[in-house]
Amino acid sequence: MLSSNSAKLLLAIFLGLSTFFLSLPYFEQNQSALIGVLTLLITLWTNEGLKLGVVSLLPLVLFPTFNILDFNSVTPNYSKTIIFLFMGGFLLAIGMQKTGAHKKIAHLVLSIFPKSFLGILYALAITSGLMSGVLSNTTVTILLVPIALYLSKDQNIQFRMVLAVAYGATIGGILTPIGTPPNLIFLGFAEEMGIAVPSFFEWIFKLLPLVIIMMIIMPFTLAFGVKNFKIEHNDDEKIEFTKSQKKVLYILGGLVVLLFINSPIKPFYSGLGLNEKLIILSAGLLLFMPKVEILTWDDMKEFPYAIIFLFGASFSIATAFTNTGLAQAVTEYISVFAQLPTFLMIAFVVGLIIFATEITSNTALISIALPIIYSFIQMNGIENGETILFMITIASSYAFMLPIATAPNAIAISTGVVKISKMARIGLILNMLGLFALLGVASLFWN
C-alpha cells in the first residue's frame, strides 16, 4: 500500500512524463523536457508530495540532467541580489514577531474602527493589508487569523472574518516590492533583462489607488447578507509599547524615512542613489547589533529558507524559458492575440493570468508568464511593455477563488471554517472586480 506522499510523488512523475511526450510534436526536445519538469514541480508544489524547500531545490538536479540548463547556469539564480532584499524584510518581520510589536499595532488599528460587523471587517482587512506591505503576506495571515477566529464563535461570521484577513493580506501585499513573492520575481526578471523598475516609493504610489479601491470593495462584498450583527471586543486596554518593541519600530520608521529620501521624484529630485536592497538588508542586520540586540543567531531557525529556495527555483524557471527558446515558441502560438486592439489584448492577457493563477502557485505562474509575455511584447513590437509586465505581476497575486492560488488563501482554508465552495463564489466576484480595477488604474495612472 502506497503512502499518501508516495502516491503524490508518483502522480507528479506521471503528469511530468505525460506532458513531456504530449509536447514533443510541437516543441524541441529540451523545451518539452522543460514543460515536463515544470509540470512535475507545479504538481509537487500543489499537492505537497514533498516539502516546499525540497521541491524548490529540484531544478538544480533536474535541469542539468535533462539538458535544460547546465549546473553553472542554474546556481546563480539562487543568489540573485533581489533575494537579499527579501532577507532584510524577513529579519524585520522576525523582530516584530519576537517582540510582539505586530500585536500592538493590530490592536491599535482594531480600536480605531467601530464595533459593527462591517467595521471589524474593515479593521481586519486594513490591518492585514498594511502589515503585508512590510511583512510577508503569509506571515501576516498566520498572525491575524487567530484574532479573527477569536472575535466570534459563529462560523458564518468567522469564515468572513478569516477571508477578510487573507484577502487583505493579498490586496496589501502588492503595495510594496517586498510584500509578496511575485513582486520580487518581477524585480529579479527586470534586473536580468535590463528593464527599468519603480523605486520603492514609486512602486507604492503606483499601487496605492488600486489597493484603496480593493480595500473599499472587499469588506462590503464579505459583509453582504449579514445584518444587525455586532461584535464586542475590548478597546479600553491602554496600548503601551515595550522598550524592545520601540527599538523595532524606530528601526522600521528610520527605514521608511531613508527609503523615502532615497527614492527619486522625477523630474524634481534624483534621490540619494543608494541601493535599496542594501538599505533593507542593513536594517534587518541592525537587529543583531549591540545595544539593539533584538535578534540572536538562534532566531534564524525561524527564517524561511524554503522561500529563498522557491525564489531560486522561480528565477531558474524564467531563465530556462528564455535560454531554451520555449518562451519564444509559446509566443509564436499566441501571437494571434497581438492583432486585437491594444486594450482588449492587455485585458485578455491580464484576465488570463488572474484566472490561471487559481490553479497553480502565483509564484510558479509568474516565473513562467514573465519570459513568455516579454518575448510576446518583443516579437510584436508592443509599446508600454514594462507596464504590461508590471500588470501581469500584480494580476498573479489577485486570485481569490481557490486555496492553491496564494498562501493566504491556503491558510484560510486550513482553519476549517472556510469552505472552498463559498470562497470560490466570493472570490469569483473579487477576481472580476480586481480585473476591472487593475485595468482602470493602469489606464488612468500608468499610461
TORVO-513198 format. One record per residue (C-alpha): residue number from 1; x, y, z. Coordinates in Angstrom, 3 decimals. Each point is the difference from the previous one (the first is absolute). Layout:
REM TORVO-513198
{NUM; {X; Y; Z}};
...
//
This chain:
REM TORVO-513198
{1; {0.000; 0.000; 0.000}};
{2; {1.482; 3.311; -1.084}};
{3; {0.221; 2.818; 2.500}};
{4; {-1.766; 3.251; -0.787}};
{5; {3.243; 1.819; -0.806}};
{6; {1.229; -2.857; -2.204}};
{7; {-3.234; 0.115; -1.982}};
{8; {0.344; 3.768; -0.407}};
{9; {3.591; -0.386; -1.211}};
{10; {-0.976; -2.706; -2.494}};
{11; {-2.859; 2.191; -1.257}};
{12; {2.440; 2.869; -0.554}};
{13; {2.408; -2.266; -1.907}};
{14; {-2.852; -1.405; -2.120}};
{15; {-1.290; 3.488; -0.887}};
{16; {3.531; 1.207; -0.743}};
{17; {0.686; -2.892; -2.380}};
{18; {-3.426; 0.407; -1.627}};
{19; {0.481; 3.690; -0.755}};
{20; {3.517; -0.702; -1.290}};
{21; {-1.230; -2.490; -2.598}};
{22; {-3.079; 2.066; -0.882}};
{23; {2.213; 3.058; -0.591}};
{24; {2.542; -1.731; -2.304}};
{25; {-1.998; 0.485; -3.235}};
{26; {-0.182; 3.750; 0.600}};
{27; {3.293; 0.918; 1.711}};
{28; {3.686; -0.951; -0.086}};
{29; {1.159; -2.768; 2.335}};
{30; {1.619; 2.228; 2.640}};
{31; {-3.053; 2.289; -0.078}};
{32; {-2.286; -3.019; 0.496}};
{33; {2.271; -1.157; 2.826}};
{34; {-0.431; 3.395; 1.656}};
{35; {-3.797; -0.279; -0.332}};
{36; {0.108; -3.482; 1.559}};
{37; {2.255; 1.052; 2.896}};
{38; {-2.109; 3.092; 0.552}};
{39; {-3.151; -2.153; 0.215}};
{40; {1.777; -2.199; 2.553}};
{41; {1.019; 3.019; 2.099}};
{42; {-3.437; 1.664; -0.119}};
{43; {-1.722; -3.268; 0.949}};
{44; {2.305; -0.500; 2.987}};
{45; {-0.380; 3.624; 1.097}};
{46; {-3.768; -0.419; -0.250}};
{47; {-0.544; -3.436; 1.578}};
{48; {2.888; 0.355; 2.496}};
{49; {1.356; -3.429; -0.854}};
{50; {3.392; 1.356; 1.102}};
{51; {0.865; 2.916; 2.235}};
{52; {0.027; 3.438; -1.638}};
{53; {3.743; 0.473; 0.465}};
{54; {0.826; -3.425; -1.448}};
{55; {-2.126; 0.557; -3.114}};
{56; {1.555; 3.434; -0.439}};
{57; {3.505; -1.522; -0.075}};
{58; {-0.894; -2.577; -2.661}};
{59; {0.842; 2.317; -2.972}};
{60; {3.647; -0.175; 1.117}};
{61; {-0.097; -3.736; -0.758}};
{62; {-2.665; -0.376; -2.685}};
{63; {0.899; 2.876; -2.336}};
{64; {3.589; -1.223; -0.614}};
{65; {-1.126; -3.649; -0.104}};
{66; {-2.503; 0.604; -2.791}};
{67; {2.222; 2.436; -1.922}};
{68; {-2.203; 3.001; 0.765}};
{69; {2.698; 2.140; 1.647}};
{70; {3.503; -0.933; 1.135}};
{71; {0.757; 0.058; 3.723}};
{72; {2.036; 3.212; -0.193}};
{73; {-2.961; 1.763; -1.640}};
{74; {-2.469; -1.165; 2.667}};
{75; {1.908; 0.787; 3.192}};
{76; {0.263; 3.816; -0.419}};
{77; {-3.795; 0.175; 0.080}};
{78; {0.086; -1.010; 3.675}};
{79; {2.127; 3.022; 0.958}};
{80; {-1.491; 2.880; -1.961}};
{81; {0.336; 3.388; 1.671}};
{82; {-3.774; 0.361; 0.367}};
{83; {-0.012; -2.963; 2.419}};
{84; {1.992; 2.071; 2.496}};
{85; {-2.708; 2.667; -0.026}};
{86; {-2.424; -2.703; 1.111}};
{87; {2.450; -1.199; 2.654}};
{88; {0.146; 3.476; 1.545}};
{89; {-3.789; 0.262; -0.025}};
{90; {-0.465; -3.348; 1.686}};
{91; {2.573; 0.777; 2.703}};
{92; {-2.120; 3.055; 0.857}};
{93; {-3.088; -2.232; 0.012}};
{94; {1.667; -2.435; 2.419}};
{95; {0.943; 2.942; 2.235}};
{96; {-3.602; 1.226; 0.061}};
{97; {-1.301; -3.467; 0.814}};
{98; {2.599; -0.614; 2.729}};
{99; {-0.783; 3.258; 1.786}};
{100; {-3.764; -0.187; -0.592}};
{101; {-0.051; 3.427; -1.662}};
{102; {-2.321; -1.316; -2.712}};
{103; {-2.696; -0.827; 2.592}};
{104; {0.110; 3.508; 1.447}};
{105; {-0.298; 1.510; -3.474}};
{106; {-2.921; -2.302; -0.836}};
{107; {-1.786; 0.874; 3.265}};
{108; {0.566; 3.703; -0.644}};
{109; {-1.578; -0.200; -3.445}};
{110; {-2.898; -2.176; 1.231}};
{111; {-0.815; 2.569; 2.686}};
{112; {-0.418; 2.771; -2.592}};
{113; {-2.898; -1.624; -1.844}};
{114; {-3.626; -0.352; 1.154}};
{115; {-1.179; -3.232; 1.595}};
{116; {-2.457; -0.797; -2.780}};
{117; {0.601; -3.081; -2.129}};
{118; {0.996; 2.130; -2.989}};
{119; {2.267; 2.089; 2.223}};
{120; {1.803; -3.110; 1.256}};
{121; {0.374; -1.295; -3.566}};
{122; {1.591; 3.307; -1.005}};
{123; {2.259; -0.083; 3.056}};
{124; {1.199; -3.537; -0.737}};
{125; {0.434; 0.648; -3.726}};
{126; {1.839; 3.306; 0.376}};
{127; {2.206; -1.301; 2.831}};
{128; {0.858; -3.047; -2.081}};
{129; {0.586; 2.117; -3.102}};
{130; {2.249; 2.558; 1.696}};
{131; {2.075; -2.658; 1.747}};
{132; {0.362; -1.936; -3.270}};
{133; {1.769; 2.984; -1.505}};
{134; {3.011; -0.599; 2.255}};
{135; {-0.449; -3.621; 1.059}};
{136; {-0.612; -3.126; -2.058}};
{137; {-3.724; -0.317; -0.766}};
{138; {0.297; -3.627; 1.144}};
{139; {1.399; 1.094; 3.351}};
{140; {-2.663; 2.686; 0.461}};
{141; {-2.808; -2.456; -0.716}};
{142; {1.395; -2.501; 2.501}};
{143; {0.268; 2.743; 2.645}};
{144; {-3.470; 1.513; -0.455}};
{145; {-2.199; -3.035; -0.708}};
{146; {-0.044; -1.002; 3.714}};
{147; {-1.276; 3.508; 0.824}};
{148; {-2.755; -0.344; -2.608}};
{149; {-1.063; -3.375; 1.402}};
{150; {0.028; 1.359; 3.556}};
{151; {-2.418; 2.847; -0.733}};
{152; {-3.029; -2.261; -0.601}};
{153; {-1.196; -3.553; 0.549}};
{154; {-2.498; 0.167; -2.880}};
{155; {1.555; -1.948; -2.887}};
{156; {-1.913; 2.050; -2.578}};
{157; {1.672; 3.102; 1.429}};
{158; {3.373; -1.665; 0.545}};
{159; {0.447; -1.026; -3.623}};
{160; {-0.637; 3.563; -1.174}};
{161; {2.469; 1.446; 2.496}};
{162; {2.653; -2.570; -0.882}};
{163; {-0.453; 0.869; -3.681}};
{164; {0.265; 3.703; 0.873}};
{165; {3.452; -0.730; 1.465}};
{166; {1.106; -2.225; -2.901}};
{167; {-1.338; 2.278; -2.741}};
{168; {1.325; 3.078; 1.810}};
{169; {3.484; -1.552; 0.048}};
{170; {-0.256; -0.787; -3.709}};
{171; {-1.265; 3.476; -0.914}};
{172; {2.546; 1.785; 2.187}};
{173; {2.872; -2.299; -0.974}};
{174; {0.315; 1.696; -3.389}};
{175; {0.513; 3.430; 1.583}};
{176; {3.765; -0.360; 0.419}};
{177; {2.652; -1.998; -1.875}};
{178; {0.548; -2.280; 3.028}};
{179; {-3.650; -0.733; 0.804}};
{180; {-0.426; -3.141; -2.104}};
{181; {2.356; -2.352; -1.915}};
{182; {-1.217; 0.843; -3.557}};
{183; {1.082; 3.616; 0.556}};
{184; {3.544; -1.124; 0.749}};
{185; {0.014; -2.406; -2.947}};
{186; {-1.022; 2.876; -2.279}};
{187; {2.837; 2.155; 1.362}};
{188; {2.495; -2.822; -0.503}};
{189; {-1.198; -0.626; -3.558}};
{190; {0.028; 3.721; -0.820}};
{191; {3.541; 0.317; 1.360}};
{192; {1.081; -2.958; -2.159}};
{193; {-1.566; 1.527; -3.138}};
{194; {1.105; 3.581; 0.671}};
{195; {-3.592; 1.239; 0.392}};
{196; {-0.553; 3.198; 2.008}};
{197; {-1.983; -0.607; 3.198}};
{198; {-1.628; 2.386; 2.499}};
{199; {1.902; 0.950; 3.149}};
{200; {-1.451; -1.087; 3.347}};
{201; {-2.211; 3.062; 0.405}};
{202; {-0.815; 0.319; -3.693}};
{203; {-1.347; -3.557; 0.273}};
{204; {-2.190; 1.024; 2.949}};
{205; {-1.366; 3.076; -1.775}};
{206; {-0.867; -2.054; -3.093}};
{207; {-1.825; -2.710; 1.969}};
{208; {-1.687; 2.112; 2.683}};
{209; {-3.121; 0.866; -2.086}};
{210; {-0.585; -3.688; -0.829}};
{211; {0.483; -1.085; 3.615}};
{212; {-2.420; 2.681; 1.257}};
{213; {-2.672; -1.008; -2.534}};
{214; {0.262; -3.692; 0.871}};
{215; {0.125; 0.707; 3.746}};
{216; {-3.280; 1.910; -0.308}};
{217; {-1.698; -2.658; -2.126}};
{218; {1.137; -3.203; 1.709}};
{219; {-1.472; 0.432; 3.525}};
{220; {-3.336; 1.128; -1.500}};
{221; {-0.043; -3.190; -2.077}};
{222; {0.695; -2.148; 3.069}};
{223; {-2.601; 1.822; 2.114}};
{224; {-2.783; -0.536; -2.556}};
{225; {-2.893; -1.923; 1.567}};
{226; {0.973; 0.648; 3.644}};
{227; {-2.206; 2.505; 1.805}};
{228; {-0.339; 1.387; 3.508}};
{229; {2.977; -1.857; 1.360}};
{230; {2.483; 1.571; 2.408}};
{231; {3.190; -1.394; 1.421}};
{232; {1.141; 0.989; 3.450}};
{233; {3.706; 0.397; 0.552}};
{234; {2.041; 1.736; 2.645}};
{235; {1.347; 3.290; -1.329}};
{236; {0.512; 1.589; 3.434}};
{237; {3.355; -1.645; 0.609}};
{238; {2.810; 2.552; -0.023}};
{239; {2.510; -0.694; -2.759}};
{240; {3.574; 0.445; 1.211}};
{241; {3.042; -1.131; -1.960}};
{242; {2.868; -1.695; 1.850}};
{243; {3.620; 1.086; -0.370}};
{244; {0.797; -2.815; -2.447}};
{245; {-3.148; 0.730; -2.037}};
{246; {0.987; 3.661; -0.220}};
{247; {3.450; -0.985; -1.304}};
{248; {-1.578; -1.999; -2.835}};
{249; {-2.419; 2.819; -0.812}};
{250; {2.808; 2.594; -0.003}};
{251; {1.974; -2.125; -2.458}};
{252; {-3.081; -0.487; -2.169}};
{253; {-0.770; 3.712; 0.144}};
{254; {3.587; 0.899; -0.875}};
{255; {-0.095; -2.473; -2.887}};
{256; {-3.181; 1.552; -1.398}};
{257; {1.466; 3.512; 0.250}};
{258; {3.278; -1.047; -1.656}};
{259; {-1.830; -1.820; -2.808}};
{260; {-2.159; 3.073; -0.548}};
{261; {3.009; 2.351; -0.123}};
{262; {1.822; -2.427; -2.279}};
{263; {-2.882; -0.248; -2.499}};
{264; {0.188; 2.403; -2.963}};
{265; {-2.996; 2.235; -0.743}};
{266; {0.471; 0.715; -3.680}};
{267; {0.766; 2.585; -1.299}};
{268; {0.341; 1.935; 3.260}};
{269; {2.274; -2.168; 2.144}};
{270; {2.491; -2.710; -0.969}};
{271; {0.158; -1.768; 3.376}};
{272; {3.115; -1.090; 1.908}};
{273; {0.913; -2.759; -2.446}};
{274; {0.453; -2.648; 2.712}};
{275; {-0.727; -3.647; -0.768}};
{276; {-3.437; -0.824; 1.475}};
{277; {0.891; -3.673; 0.458}};
{278; {3.035; 1.072; 2.042}};
{279; {-2.105; 2.384; 2.120}};
{280; {-2.652; -2.615; 0.868}};
{281; {2.557; -2.750; 0.710}};
{282; {1.946; 2.421; 2.237}};
{283; {-3.180; 0.816; 1.957}};
{284; {-0.567; -3.711; 0.603}};
{285; {3.608; -0.584; 1.099}};
{286; {-0.224; 2.983; 2.364}};
{287; {-2.263; -2.113; 2.234}};
{288; {3.045; -2.158; 0.897}};
{289; {2.249; 2.940; 0.969}};
{290; {1.146; 0.803; 3.584}};
{291; {-2.338; 2.403; 1.844}};
{292; {-2.814; -1.187; -2.273}};
{293; {0.244; -3.779; 0.522}};
{294; {-3.518; -0.852; -1.099}};
{295; {1.107; -3.084; -1.933}};
{296; {2.615; -2.663; 0.673}};
{297; {1.280; -2.624; -2.413}};
{298; {-2.301; -2.536; 1.657}};
{299; {-2.940; 1.996; -1.391}};
{300; {1.136; -0.939; -3.515}};
{301; {-1.749; -3.339; 0.451}};
{302; {-3.156; 2.011; -0.746}};
{303; {1.430; 1.205; -3.306}};
{304; {-1.949; -1.297; -3.035}};
{305; {2.851; -1.662; -1.874}};
{306; {-2.552; -1.955; -2.034}};
{307; {-1.299; 3.284; -1.439}};
{308; {3.552; 1.003; -0.972}};
{309; {0.298; -3.301; -1.889}};
{310; {-3.421; 0.640; -1.551}};
{311; {1.273; 3.325; -1.364}};
{312; {3.041; -1.813; -1.397}};
{313; {-2.222; -2.575; -1.701}};
{314; {-2.231; 2.743; -1.420}};
{315; {2.947; 1.954; -1.415}};
{316; {1.408; -3.264; -1.426}};
{317; {-3.291; -0.719; -1.762}};
{318; {-0.046; 3.480; -1.509}};
{319; {3.615; -0.403; -1.179}};
{320; {-0.776; -3.422; -1.475}};
{321; {-3.009; 1.342; -1.916}};
{322; {2.241; 2.626; -1.587}};
{323; {3.128; -2.105; -0.627}};
{324; {-1.805; -3.015; -1.490}};
{325; {-2.064; 2.235; -2.276}};
{326; {-3.253; -1.313; 1.488}};
{327; {-1.212; 3.524; 0.767}};
{328; {0.374; 0.973; -3.651}};
{329; {-1.594; -3.263; -1.191}};
{330; {-3.074; 0.528; 2.184}};
{331; {-0.095; 3.630; -1.096}};
{332; {-0.317; -1.066; -3.635}};
{333; {-3.089; -2.040; 0.889}};
{334; {-1.685; 2.899; 1.798}};
{335; {1.154; 2.791; -2.315}};
{336; {-3.454; -0.002; -1.624}};
{337; {-1.219; 2.002; 3.001}};
{338; {2.339; 2.861; -0.974}};
{339; {-2.488; 0.780; -2.784}};
{340; {-2.607; 1.060; 2.574}};
{341; {-0.402; 3.674; 0.963}};
{342; {2.602; 0.838; 2.648}};
{343; {-2.435; 0.331; 2.907}};
{344; {-1.739; -3.304; -0.830}};
{345; {3.334; -1.755; -0.409}};
{346; {1.193; 1.236; 3.396}};
{347; {-3.363; -0.868; 1.607}};
{348; {0.223; -3.523; -1.428}};
{349; {3.574; -0.537; 1.249}};
{350; {-0.700; 1.420; 3.469}};
{351; {-3.271; -1.936; 0.322}};
{352; {1.754; -3.200; -1.088}};
{353; {2.633; 0.469; 2.717}};
{354; {-2.605; 0.691; 2.724}};
{355; {-1.941; -3.171; -0.731}};
{356; {3.021; -2.168; -0.862}};
{357; {1.545; 0.695; 3.410}};
{358; {-3.069; -1.575; 1.647}};
{359; {1.227; -3.465; -0.982}};
{360; {3.682; 0.413; 0.776}};
{361; {2.317; 1.930; 2.310}};
{362; {0.192; 3.673; -0.930}};
{363; {3.762; -0.243; 0.533}};
{364; {0.350; -2.806; -2.542}};
{365; {-2.415; 1.646; -2.425}};
{366; {1.732; 3.379; -0.087}};
{367; {3.369; -1.738; -0.512}};
{368; {-1.457; -1.572; -3.145}};
{369; {-2.087; 2.969; -1.152}};
{370; {2.652; 2.730; 0.152}};
{371; {2.388; -1.451; -2.608}};
{372; {-2.904; -1.029; -2.278}};
{373; {-1.738; 3.390; 0.103}};
{374; {3.340; 1.822; -0.310}};
{375; {0.774; -2.010; -3.131}};
{376; {-3.531; 0.686; -1.271}};
{377; {0.522; 3.749; 0.508}};
{378; {3.406; -0.044; -1.710}};
{379; {-1.181; -2.085; -2.964}};
{380; {-3.031; 2.171; -0.709}};
{381; {1.579; 3.387; 0.771}};
{382; {-2.650; 0.842; 2.605}};
{383; {0.417; 3.373; 1.708}};
{384; {-0.038; 0.458; 3.805}};
{385; {1.359; -3.529; 0.438}};
{386; {1.323; 0.785; 3.491}};
{387; {-3.495; 0.994; 1.103}};
{388; {-1.487; -3.236; -1.327}};
{389; {2.610; -2.063; 1.874}};
{390; {-0.752; 2.018; 3.132}};
{391; {-3.748; -0.626; -0.467}};
{392; {0.305; -3.767; -0.362}};
{393; {2.208; -0.085; 3.105}};
{394; {-2.752; 1.696; 2.005}};
{395; {-2.666; -2.159; -1.678}};
{396; {1.789; -3.184; 1.111}};
{397; {-0.679; 0.964; 3.635}};
{398; {-3.628; 0.991; -0.553}};
{399; {-1.533; -3.468; 0.124}};
{400; {-2.640; -0.480; 2.692}};
{401; {-1.903; -3.169; -0.980}};
{402; {2.062; -3.088; 0.869}};
{403; {2.520; -0.948; 2.723}};
{404; {2.758; -0.930; -2.463}};
{405; {0.237; 3.535; -1.384}};
{406; {1.658; 1.767; 2.934}};
{407; {1.357; -0.932; 3.425}};
{408; {-2.582; 2.196; 1.842}};
{409; {-2.800; -1.901; -1.771}};
{410; {1.527; -3.322; 1.060}};
{411; {0.321; 1.166; 3.623}};
{412; {-3.660; 1.115; -0.013}};
{413; {-1.137; -3.446; -1.164}};
{414; {2.198; -1.703; 2.610}};
{415; {-2.039; 1.565; 2.836}};
{416; {-2.949; -2.264; -0.826}};
{417; {-2.537; 2.842; 0.118}};
{418; {0.393; 0.939; -3.677}};
{419; {-1.540; -2.290; -2.604}};
{420; {1.493; -0.018; -3.497}};
{421; {-3.465; 0.389; -1.558}};
{422; {-0.630; 3.208; 1.971}};
{423; {3.491; 1.318; -0.682}};
{424; {-0.470; -0.696; -3.733}};
{425; {-3.290; 1.926; -0.176}};
{426; {1.332; 3.061; 1.820}};
{427; {3.379; -0.308; -1.705}};
{428; {-1.511; -0.007; -3.492}};
{429; {-1.633; 3.365; 0.719}};
{430; {3.261; 1.421; 1.357}};
{431; {1.978; -1.417; -2.945}};
{432; {-2.243; 1.856; -2.439}};
{433; {0.021; 3.209; 2.055}};
{434; {3.772; -0.258; 0.379}};
{435; {0.402; -0.397; -3.766}};
{436; {-2.094; 3.093; -0.747}};
{437; {1.694; 2.009; 2.764}};
{438; {3.484; -0.943; -1.235}};
{439; {-0.851; 0.876; -3.606}};
{440; {-1.570; 3.286; 1.113}};
{441; {2.905; 1.077; 2.211}};
{442; {2.539; -0.993; -2.673}};
{443; {-1.882; 1.993; -2.658}};
{444; {-0.365; 3.106; 2.156}};
{445; {3.302; 0.073; 1.916}};
{446; {2.524; -2.251; -1.761}};
{447; {-0.464; 1.188; -3.602}};
//
